[in-house]
Amino acid sequence: MKYERFEELPVWRASIELVDRIYTLTKHAAFREPGDLCDQLRRAALSISNNIAEGFERGTTQELVYFLYIGRGSAGEVRSMLRFCERREEMADLRFEISNLISLAESCSRQIRGWADSLQNTDIQGQKHLTERSRAEYESKRRADVFLRQIDEVVRRRVEETMGPKAARKSDDAI
């Protein structure tokens, strides 16, 4: 699926949910102690969605990957602070919500990692680098891949029709 706007991205939506819930959590009295925990936790959580958005809007795959990893680092920072909060006696009544937020931050981190890994293995360099020629090459390669998959399917069906489903599975393994 091709996303036109960062607001459509499932990982951005999850990260916005995380920051919203972090803001709700940090309204609790336990976060009114002197220190920067409340502010730092909020800023780190907001940094996840902001970096996804900034990378998405940049125009090159390299820049997107760079900002995704910054966002992933912020997700790790959020988890670290939440792990600290889990240990605090004055936050004992918040442990369930903290645990849920840790899971959500881990989910954001996994999604970012998966997306970044897939981007690093692509030939597309991003919108800034697309020319008519590179678009045509990409489209040609995509059509060729679709055509080859169709041929494989036709061959598999023919083998299945003549030799049975078991033979078709064996021929799939051979291809």
BALOBA-1460 file (C-alpha; in Angstrom, 3 decimals):
// residues 175
<rec num="1" residu="m" x="0.000" y="0.000" z="0.000"/>
<rec num="2" residu="k" x="1.235" y="3.460" z="-0.869"/>
<rec num="3" residu="y" x="0.715" y="6.170" z="1.715"/>
<rec num="4" residu="e" x="0.292" y="9.740" z="0.536"/>
<rec num="5" residu="r" x="0.404" y="11.381" z="3.964"/>
<rec num="6" residu="f" x="2.228" y="10.494" z="7.153"/>
<rec num="7" residu="e" x="-1.082" y="10.668" z="9.051"/>
<rec num="8" residu="e" x="-2.153" y="7.513" z="7.192"/>
<rec num="9" residu="l" x="0.822" y="5.475" z="8.421"/>
<rec num="10" residu="p" x="-0.092" y="2.805" z="11.013"/>
<rec num="11" residu="v" x="3.177" y="3.428" z="12.886"/>
<rec num="12" residu="w" x="2.514" y="7.170" z="13.060"/>
<rec num="13" residu="r" x="-0.987" y="6.484" z="14.381"/>
<rec num="14" residu="a" x="0.399" y="4.123" z="17.028"/>
<rec num="15" residu="s" x="2.996" y="6.696" z="18.066"/>
<rec num="16" residu="i" x="0.320" y="9.401" z="18.396"/>
<rec num="17" residu="e" x="-1.689" y="7.024" z="20.574"/>
<rec num="18" residu="l" x="1.429" y="6.480" z="22.695"/>
<rec num="19" residu="v" x="2.122" y="10.192" z="23.208"/>
<rec num="20" residu="d" x="-1.532" y="10.876" z="23.985"/>
<rec num="21" residu="r" x="-1.536" y="8.168" z="26.653"/>
<rec num="22" residu="i" x="1.832" y="9.396" z="28.019"/>
<rec num="23" residu="y" x="0.345" y="12.879" z="28.459"/>
<rec num="24" residu="t" x="-2.596" y="11.342" z="30.333"/>
<rec num="25" residu="l" x="-0.287" y="9.247" z="32.524"/>
<rec num="26" residu="t" x="1.945" y="12.180" z="33.409"/>
<rec num="27" residu="k" x="-1.000" y="14.160" z="34.788"/>
<rec num="28" residu="h" x="-0.873" y="11.797" z="37.787"/>
<rec num="29" residu="a" x="0.377" y="13.301" z="41.062"/>
<rec num="30" residu="a" x="3.453" y="11.020" z="41.065"/>
<rec num="31" residu="f" x="4.816" y="13.032" z="38.126"/>
<rec num="32" residu="r" x="4.617" y="16.346" z="40.023"/>
<rec num="33" residu="e" x="7.854" y="15.685" z="41.895"/>
<rec num="34" residu="p" x="10.720" y="18.044" z="41.160"/>
<rec num="35" residu="g" x="12.818" y="16.940" z="38.222"/>
<rec num="36" residu="d" x="12.547" y="16.513" z="34.512"/>
<rec num="37" residu="l" x="10.969" y="13.056" z="34.254"/>
<rec num="38" residu="c" x="7.508" y="14.274" z="33.228"/>
<rec num="39" residu="d" x="8.816" y="16.744" z="30.668"/>
<rec num="40" residu="q" x="11.447" y="14.362" z="29.268"/>
<rec num="41" residu="l" x="8.965" y="11.498" z="28.962"/>
<rec num="42" residu="r" x="6.512" y="13.727" z="27.099"/>
<rec num="43" residu="r" x="9.187" y="15.130" z="24.780"/>
<rec num="44" residu="a" x="10.611" y="11.681" z="23.978"/>
<rec num="45" residu="a" x="7.147" y="10.276" z="23.239"/>
<rec num="46" residu="l" x="6.289" y="13.223" z="20.995"/>
<rec num="47" residu="s" x="9.639" y="12.860" z="19.246"/>
<rec num="48" residu="i" x="8.636" y="9.443" z="17.878"/>
<rec num="49" residu="s" x="5.707" y="10.720" z="15.817"/>
<rec num="50" residu="n" x="7.491" y="13.953" z="14.912"/>
<rec num="51" residu="n" x="10.495" y="12.117" z="13.470"/>
<rec num="52" residu="i" x="8.282" y="9.742" z="11.492"/>
<rec num="53" residu="a" x="6.474" y="12.767" z="10.055"/>
<rec num="54" residu="e" x="9.651" y="14.717" z="9.299"/>
<rec num="55" residu="g" x="11.344" y="11.764" z="7.616"/>
<rec num="56" residu="f" x="8.247" y="11.028" z="5.552"/>
<rec num="57" residu="e" x="8.107" y="14.610" z="4.307"/>
<rec num="58" residu="r" x="11.817" y="14.895" z="3.472"/>
<rec num="59" residu="g" x="11.823" y="13.350" z="-0.002"/>
<rec num="60" residu="t" x="14.675" y="10.852" z="0.039"/>
<rec num="61" residu="t" x="14.742" y="7.310" z="1.311"/>
<rec num="62" residu="q" x="18.057" y="7.961" z="3.053"/>
<rec num="63" residu="e" x="16.606" y="10.895" z="4.999"/>
<rec num="64" residu="l" x="13.477" y="8.914" z="5.871"/>
<rec num="65" residu="v" x="15.560" y="6.050" z="7.255"/>
<rec num="66" residu="y" x="17.686" y="8.519" z="9.229"/>
<rec num="67" residu="f" x="14.631" y="10.070" z="10.903"/>
<rec num="68" residu="l" x="13.014" y="6.677" z="11.477"/>
<rec num="69" residu="y" x="16.031" y="5.611" z="13.487"/>
<rec num="70" residu="i" x="15.896" y="8.832" z="15.515"/>
<rec num="71" residu="g" x="12.232" y="8.056" z="16.215"/>
<rec num="72" residu="r" x="13.153" y="4.503" z="17.159"/>
<rec num="73" residu="g" x="15.760" y="5.860" z="19.552"/>
<rec num="74" residu="s" x="13.083" y="8.017" z="21.152"/>
<rec num="75" residu="a" x="10.873" y="4.927" z="21.543"/>
<rec num="76" residu="g" x="13.748" y="3.290" z="23.415"/>
<rec num="77" residu="e" x="14.109" y="6.388" z="25.588"/>
<rec num="78" residu="v" x="10.385" y="6.243" z="26.422"/>
<rec num="79" residu="r" x="10.664" y="2.562" z="27.357"/>
<rec num="80" residu="s" x="13.677" y="3.258" z="29.560"/>
<rec num="81" residu="m" x="11.866" y="5.993" z="31.472"/>
<rec num="82" residu="l" x="8.756" y="3.845" z="31.810"/>
<rec num="83" residu="r" x="10.889" y="0.985" z="33.166"/>
<rec num="84" residu="f" x="12.220" y="3.440" z="35.746"/>
<rec num="85" residu="c" x="8.650" y="4.467" z="36.603"/>
<rec num="86" residu="e" x="7.690" y="0.803" z="37.073"/>
<rec num="87" residu="r" x="10.273" y="0.571" z="39.847"/>
<rec num="88" residu="r" x="9.038" y="3.628" z="41.749"/>
<rec num="89" residu="e" x="6.918" y="2.831" z="44.800"/>
<rec num="90" residu="e" x="4.890" y="6.037" z="44.398"/>
<rec num="91" residu="m" x="3.819" y="4.800" z="40.957"/>
<rec num="92" residu="a" x="2.725" y="1.339" z="42.062"/>
<rec num="93" residu="d" x="-0.913" y="2.072" z="41.242"/>
<rec num="94" residu="l" x="0.123" y="3.016" z="37.681"/>
<rec num="95" residu="r" x="2.021" y="-0.198" z="36.876"/>
<rec num="96" residu="f" x="-0.701" y="-1.679" z="34.697"/>
<rec num="97" residu="e" x="-0.910" y="1.425" z="32.495"/>
<rec num="98" residu="i" x="2.890" y="1.742" z="32.465"/>
<rec num="99" residu="s" x="3.171" y="-1.882" z="31.318"/>
<rec num="100" residu="n" x="0.666" y="-1.237" z="28.521"/>
<rec num="101" residu="l" x="2.611" y="1.847" z="27.441"/>
<rec num="102" residu="i" x="5.849" y="-0.141" z="27.382"/>
<rec num="103" residu="s" x="4.150" y="-2.654" z="25.063"/>
<rec num="104" residu="l" x="2.908" y="0.145" z="22.804"/>
<rec num="105" residu="a" x="6.381" y="1.736" z="22.694"/>
<rec num="106" residu="e" x="7.878" y="-1.685" z="21.819"/>
<rec num="107" residu="s" x="5.307" y="-2.061" z="19.033"/>
<rec num="108" residu="c" x="6.234" y="1.360" z="17.627"/>
<rec num="109" residu="s" x="9.905" y="0.406" z="17.777"/>
<rec num="110" residu="r" x="9.322" y="-2.896" z="15.943"/>
<rec num="111" residu="q" x="7.225" y="-1.207" z="13.256"/>
<rec num="112" residu="i" x="9.852" y="1.473" z="12.714"/>
<rec num="113" residu="r" x="12.611" y="-1.140" z="12.524"/>
<rec num="114" residu="g" x="10.687" y="-3.241" z="10.001"/>
<rec num="115" residu="w" x="9.944" y="-0.235" z="7.833"/>
<rec num="116" residu="a" x="13.511" y="1.044" z="7.985"/>
<rec num="117" residu="d" x="14.883" y="-2.406" z="7.131"/>
<rec num="118" residu="s" x="12.592" y="-2.683" z="4.103"/>
<rec num="119" residu="l" x="13.615" y="0.799" z="2.932"/>
<rec num="120" residu="q" x="17.295" y="-0.035" z="3.200"/>
<rec num="121" residu="n" x="16.761" y="-2.959" z="0.840"/>
<rec num="122" residu="t" x="15.072" y="-0.956" z="-1.924"/>
<rec num="123" residu="d" x="16.495" y="0.599" z="-5.057"/>
<rec num="124" residu="i" x="14.179" y="3.603" z="-4.789"/>
<rec num="125" residu="q" x="16.048" y="6.612" z="-3.471"/>
<rec num="126" residu="g" x="12.954" y="8.717" z="-2.793"/>
<rec num="127" residu="q" x="10.867" y="11.398" z="-4.460"/>
<rec num="128" residu="k" x="13.752" y="13.866" z="-4.849"/>
<rec num="129" residu="h" x="15.657" y="11.346" z="-6.962"/>
<rec num="130" residu="l" x="12.833" y="10.165" z="-9.206"/>
<rec num="131" residu="t" x="13.207" y="11.050" z="-12.858"/>
<rec num="132" residu="e" x="11.117" y="9.936" z="-15.779"/>
<rec num="133" residu="r" x="13.768" y="7.348" z="-16.550"/>
<rec num="134" residu="s" x="13.974" y="5.969" z="-12.993"/>
<rec num="135" residu="r" x="10.167" y="5.868" z="-12.761"/>
<rec num="136" residu="a" x="10.001" y="3.981" z="-16.070"/>
<rec num="137" residu="e" x="12.710" y="1.537" z="-14.950"/>
<rec num="138" residu="y" x="10.947" y="0.915" z="-11.653"/>
<rec num="139" residu="e" x="7.580" y="0.405" z="-13.379"/>
<rec num="140" residu="s" x="9.147" y="-1.928" z="-15.951"/>
<rec num="141" residu="k" x="10.741" y="-4.033" z="-13.204"/>
<rec num="142" residu="r" x="7.463" y="-4.134" z="-11.282"/>
<rec num="143" residu="r" x="5.533" y="-5.261" z="-14.395"/>
<rec num="144" residu="a" x="8.168" y="-7.933" z="-15.121"/>
<rec num="145" residu="d" x="7.874" y="-9.262" z="-11.559"/>
<rec num="146" residu="v" x="4.081" y="-9.435" z="-11.874"/>
<rec num="147" residu="f" x="4.402" y="-11.196" z="-15.238"/>
<rec num="148" residu="l" x="6.821" y="-13.782" z="-13.817"/>
<rec num="149" residu="r" x="4.482" y="-14.479" z="-10.894"/>
<rec num="150" residu="q" x="1.619" y="-14.983" z="-13.376"/>
<rec num="151" residu="i" x="3.715" y="-17.421" z="-15.397"/>
<rec num="152" residu="d" x="4.604" y="-19.343" z="-12.233"/>
<rec num="153" residu="e" x="0.899" y="-19.568" z="-11.366"/>
<rec num="154" residu="v" x="-0.030" y="-20.820" z="-14.860"/>
<rec num="155" residu="v" x="2.721" y="-23.460" z="-14.708"/>
<rec num="156" residu="r" x="1.632" y="-24.550" z="-11.233"/>
<rec num="157" residu="r" x="-2.002" y="-24.919" z="-12.382"/>
<rec num="158" residu="r" x="-0.999" y="-26.880" z="-15.491"/>
<rec num="159" residu="v" x="1.138" y="-29.250" z="-13.440"/>
<rec num="160" residu="e" x="-1.711" y="-29.633" z="-10.968"/>
<rec num="161" residu="e" x="-4.208" y="-30.366" z="-13.772"/>
<rec num="162" residu="t" x="-2.013" y="-33.008" z="-15.366"/>
<rec num="163" residu="m" x="-0.239" y="-34.562" z="-12.401"/>
<rec num="164" residu="g" x="-2.322" y="-33.647" z="-9.349"/>
<rec num="165" residu="p" x="-1.925" y="-31.233" z="-6.419"/>
<rec num="166" residu="k" x="0.954" y="-33.177" z="-4.824"/>
<rec num="167" residu="a" x="3.067" y="-32.894" z="-7.968"/>
<rec num="168" residu="a" x="2.259" y="-29.185" z="-8.236"/>
<rec num="169" residu="r" x="3.622" y="-28.614" z="-4.729"/>
<rec num="170" residu="k" x="6.791" y="-30.514" z="-5.648"/>
<rec num="171" residu="s" x="7.221" y="-28.430" z="-8.806"/>
<rec num="172" residu="d" x="6.794" y="-25.244" z="-6.711"/>
<rec num="173" residu="d" x="9.660" y="-26.442" z="-4.528"/>
<rec num="174" residu="a" x="11.793" y="-27.081" z="-7.596"/>
<rec num="175" residu="i" x="11.204" y="-23.589" z="-8.972"/>
